[in-house]
Amino acid sequence: MTSAALEAVDRILNRGGESDEVLHAVVGTLVERGGCAWAGILLPDDGRLVLGPQAGEERPDTRVRVPIVFGGERVGELVADDCRDETLVERVALLISPYCRAGFGGREEIS
């Protein structure tokens, strides 16, 4: 696991703040320090997954999708392209789950 990236995510979560700001900072960290080319968070909206915060440049042919679960309920997916550490993505999905449950305002539909 990329410890520098995980430590940076922990610092973001410990600072707290508005859900959208926290989630934007987390996907940015996955790209900047976690070795991912792109990271995004998909959140449910009217039965569909919509793209919330994202960072980097997409490379869908290398995409990993990890469910985000909070209180036994699936509240979204953490998606990462060209990420060398899938364990990091899984750990971050767990850590950000309370922020995904709180919701996010800036979403666009994913087909």
Sequence and secondary structure as in RCSB ss.txt:
>XXXX:A:sequence
MTSAALEAVDRILNRGGESDEVLHAVVGTLVERGGCAWAGILLPDDGRLVLGPQAGEERPDTRVRVPIVFGGERV
GELVADDCRDETLVERVALLISPYCRAGFGGREEIS
>XXXX:A:secstr
  HHHHHHHHHHHHH   HHHHHHHHHHHHHHTS  SEEEEEEEETTEEEEEEEEE   GGGEEEEEEEETTEEE
EEEEEES S HHHHHHHHHHHHHHHHT  S  EE  
